[in-house]
Amino acid sequence: MTAQLRFGTAGLRAPVGPGPDRMNVSTVTRATGGVAAWLQARHTGDAPVSVAVGYDSRYGSHAMARAAAEIFAGAGFDVTLIAHPAPTPVIAWAVKHRGLDAGIQITASHNPKEDNGYKLFLAGGSQLVSPADREIEELIDQQPEAPDIPRSTTVSLDLGAVDGYVSAVAAPLSSGDGQVLAARRGLTVLYTALHGVGGSTLEEAFRRAGFHRPETVVPQRWPDPEFPTVGFPNPEEPGTCDLLLSQAGAAAPGDRPDLLIALDPDADRCMIGIPDADADSGFRMLRGDETGPLLAQRAVDLRSHGDGPASVVATTVVSSSLLGRIAAARGWDFRETMTGFKNLARAADDAPGELTYAYEEAIGTCPFPQIVADKDGFATALLAATWAA
């Protein structure tokens, strides 16, 4: 027998296939049994443990999500299963907004098509950190074979989580000012969903914030686990945004987009593109270390309310030092963490102020930690678009 999967920076991830070191229903069943045991051991109060489960459109995602939900239900938990494939920020929002004990998202984010994964959010909506990951792994190792773990079909289907999330993420940027709305309606945006689950949610978020529906790269608009137009569906990878850049550059001069947006397949990451006369297509995509510091001031200004502890902003040790220099000039409380949003989301745990903004160089940005305590592609896209407008 090969080794069991272990929690990494972003949960469990592996190619889909048979065996304990691959992502499959049995692996997810035993992993969920271990998570359930860990949650139950720490639960106090009379109400049952409450969890939500979501999934994307990769191969096996729905079957794995259903298995996880039924294992939690078999442990006596109050379980909600998102009814349709949905972006990862929806689960992070649901855990935080609804005061749940945990949330699971079946996704491999921007990994190759062969992979799937299991991302665990704890109370408050931030990702799993040590030593909880090692404790849960020990409990997973103690689980019986998958068919012997109790299951129940007493699972609630959630039809409203995506709508609730969209309302929440658009709210900080909503406006009734006619000039503001006119500028937003005049902005031309072109985006790609990279064959992931972010397209409909992005379009609805833009509508609620007062924009026209953004144009899209049609061959990449709809979920497709084959990712047929890209070898590696990560916007940072060379060639992945070629269709986006090509379509933008081919537009007539009066129809050229003002802003480009590339979501990764589960839409927790967002890469921004801007006009650039020196680029071959007339546009270039911004690196995470460009977008992150650029958006910081707008995000912090939305949350700053005069007196009180300084706003906390954070990035990682492998990211640019620019945010720290901006923070020093603005009087923000700057924190630097190890890589991963599981660490960034907790950057203000020992600070007098609250976390107001965080980013990492791998095009992960958290503009509204009070809504989603994790990277969020939609909030990033909306914040950039309101500024561009």
N, C-alpha and C positions, 0 to 999 in steps of 0.2 A: 504494500500500500504506500502511496505517496503522501506527502505531508498535507495537512489541512491548509486552506487559505488563511492568511493572517491579515489583520487590519493594517493598511498603509496610510499614506497621507490623506487619501480620499476614500477610505473604506476598503471593502473587498473588491478586487477586480481581477478578471482572468478571462481567457477564451471560453466560449460556451462549448460544453462537451461533457462526456462522462467522466466520473472520477471525483475524488474529494479535493483535488487541486484545480478543478474547473468550475465554472458557473453553471449550475443546473438546479432543478427543483429540489433534489436531495440536499445539495450544499446549502441552499437557501433555507430549507426546512430545519436543518441542524443548527445553522447560524441563528435563526430566529428563536429556536428553543433556548439557546444560550443567552441571547439578549433578553428574552422573556424572564428567564430565571434571575438574571442580574437586576432587571427592573423590579421584579416582585420582591426581591430581598431588600430593596431600598425604599419600598413604598410604605407610606404611613397614611392613616386615615381609613375611613370606611368605604369611600368610593373606589370603584375598580381602577386599575391602571388604564390610561387612555392613550391610544396610539393612532396614527394615520399612516397609510401606505399608498405610495404613488409609483408610477412607472412610466418609462418612455416607450419609444417604438422600435427598440432593438429586438433582435431575435430572442424569443423566450421571455421577454419582459413581463407580459401579462400573466403567464403561467407562474412565474416566480413570485410576482406580487400577490397573486391569489393565494399561493401556498403560504407566504409570510403572513397575510391577513388571517388565514384560517388557523395557523399555529398560535398567533396571538389570541385569537378568539378561544381556542382550545385551552389556553391558560387562564381563561376567565376575564380577559381584558375587554374594554370597550373599544371596538375597532372600527375605523372608517377607511374604506378603500376608495380612492379617487376613481371615478367611473370611467374615465377615458385617459389615454396617454396624455401626460401633462409635463410642463417644465419643472425642473428641480426647485426653483425658487418658490413654487406654489407650496410644496411640502414644508420648506423652511418657514414660510409665512404661517401656514396652518398651525404648526407646532407652537410658534410664539404667540400668535394672535388668539388661539383657542385655549392656551394654557395646557397643552397636552404634555404627557410624560415623555413621549418620543415620537419619532417619525422615521420611516424607511422610504428611500427612493431607489427603485431598481433602475440603474443607469450606469453606463460607462463613459458618460460625458462625451469627450472628443476623442476617445480611443478608437483604434481601427474597428472595422465592422465585425471582426471575429469575437470581440470582447463584450462582456456585460459586467455589471457590478452591483454592489449593495452598499448604499450610503446611509449612515445612521446619524440622525439628529437627536440630540437630547433636549430636555426641558429648557426652554428659552430659545430654541431654534438654532443652536450652534452645533457644530460637528463634534463627534467623539474625540476625546483626547486621552493621553495616558494619565493615571494608570488604569483607567476604566477599560481601555482596549485590551490590555493584557488580562484583566480580570474576566472579561467576557470571553476571550479566547479559551481560558481554562474551563469555563462553563460549557463552551461549545464542545470541547474535547470530551466532556463527561456525558454528552447527550447520547441516547440510544440511537440505533439505526433509524433513518427517517420514517419508515412506515410505523414505527412504534411510538412516535411522538404524538400526543393527543391533538386532534384537530376539531374545529367546529365551523359550520357554515353560517353562524350567527354574526354576520358582517354587514355593516351599513354601507351602502353605496352613496358617495358624495357627488352630487351633480352641480354643486355651487361653489366649490373651492376656487376654481380658476377665476370665476366672476368676482368673488370676494377679494382675491389677491389683486386683480386688475384695478378694482376700486381703490384699494389701499395704496398701490404703488403710484397711481396717477394723482392721488389727492394732494401730495406736497407741491405738485407743479401745476395744479389747476388754477385758472384765472378767469375773472369776469371782465377784465380790462379789454376794451374793444381794440386798442392798438396792439396789445400783446397777442390777442387772438388773430387779428389780421395778419400779423407777421408770421404766426404759426401756420396759418392757412396758405401763406405764400411760399413756405419752405418746401423744396422738392427733396424727398428722401428716397433712396434706393437701398433695398436690403436683401440679404440672403439668409434663409433658415438652414442652409447646408443639409437638407434632407432630414431635419430634426423636427421637434414638436413645438418650436417657438413661433411659427408664422402667424397663426390666428390670434394668439395672445398679444403679440407685438402690435398687430393691426388694431386690435380693440383698445389697447393701452394708448396708442397714438390718438385714436378717435376721442377717447375720454379726456385727453389733455388738450384737445382743440385743434389737432392737425388733420389735414386730409389723409386718407389712407395712403401709406407709403407704397411706392412701386416695388415690385419684387422681381427677383431672378427666377422666372417661372420653372425652369428645369430642376431647381433646387428647393421649390416652395413646399412640397408636401413630404410628410414622413416616408422614408424608405430605408429599411435596414441594410440594403445593399450599398448605400452611398455611391450611386453609379457614376457620378461626375467627379468624384474626388477620391484620391487614394488614402488620404488621412484627413478626416473631417475636423481638423483643428485650424481655425482661421490664421494662426501664426505660421503654419507650415507653408513653405514656398509652393505656389501654384494653387493653393486651396481657394483663394479669392480671385482667381483669374477670370471666371465668368462674370463676377460682380464688376471688376475693373473694366473688362471688355465692354459690357453693356453700358456702363457709365460713359466710357470714352466714345462709344459709337452714337450716342444721343446727339440730336441736332443742337446747335449752340443755344437756342432758346429753351430747350428741354433738359439741359444737363442738370444732374442732381447737385444740390448744395452739400449733401452729406451722404456718406455711405455707412451702412451698418452690416456687420457680419456676426450673426449669432452662432455659437457652437450648437451641436445637436440637442443638448438638454437645456440650452439657453441660460445657463448661469454665467457664461462668459460672453463678452461683446467686444468686437474690434471696430474701431471707428475709422472711416476714410474721409479724406478732405481733398478738394481741388489742389493740384500742384502742376503748374505749367512745365516744370522740368521733368516730370515723369512721362514715360512713354504713352500711357493711357490718358494723361491729363489729371490723374488722381493718384494718391498714395494712401496706404493704410498706416495708421499710427501704432507704434509699439505701446505696450502696456506702461512703460516708463515715461511715455509722452502723455497719454490719456490720463493716467493716474494723478500726477501733480496738477495738470490743467483743470480737471474737474473739481479739485479739492475745495477751492474757495467758494464756488457756487453751492456745493453741498453744505459746507460749514455755515455759510451765510443764511441758508434756509432754516438752520437750527439755532443760531446764535440769538440770545435774548438779553443782551446787556450784562448786568452784573451776574456773578455766580462763578463757579469753578470753570477753568479754561476748558474749551472743547478738546477732546482727545482725538488725534488723528494717528493712524498707524500704517506702517508698511513692514516689509520683511528684510532680513539681512542681505538678501540677494537682489533687492530692488535698488533703484536710484536713491541717492542721498538728497535729491532736490526737495522732496516733501519736507524733510527735516529742516532745510534752510528756509522754506516758505513758512513753516510753523514758527520758527524762531522770529521771523519778521512780523508775523501776525499775532504772536502771543498765544499760540495754541500749545497744548500739551502733546508733544510728539513721542510716540512709542515705536520701538523696533522689535520685531518678534522673529522667531524661527519661521521657516517657510510653511505655507498652508493656512487656509482660512480658519481651520480649527484653532490655530493660535491667534490669528488676527482678531477674531471675534471676541477674544477674552483679553485684548490688550489693555482695556480700562478697568479690569477687575480690581486693581489696587490703586486706582486713581480717584481723586475727588470728583472729577468731572465724568461725563458719560462719553462713550465712543460715538463720534459724530461722522467719521469717514475712515475708510480703510481701503487699501488696494495692494495688489502684488503684481510683479512685472509680467506674469503670464496672463495678461489681459483679464485679470479678475479684479472687479471693483465692487465695493459695498458702499453705495452712496447714502443709503437710508438704513443704518443698523437698527433703528427703532422699529422698522417694518420687517426687514429680512436680515438676520444676523449672519449673513453669508454673502458670497459674491452673487450678483444679480444682473443678468444681461439686460433685462427690460428697464430697470431703474437707470442703468448706465446709458442706454440708448435714449431714454426720455430726457435725462439731464443734459446730455450732449445736444439733443435736438432743440430744447428750449433755449439753450445758450446760442446755438447757431441761428435760431429765429430772431 
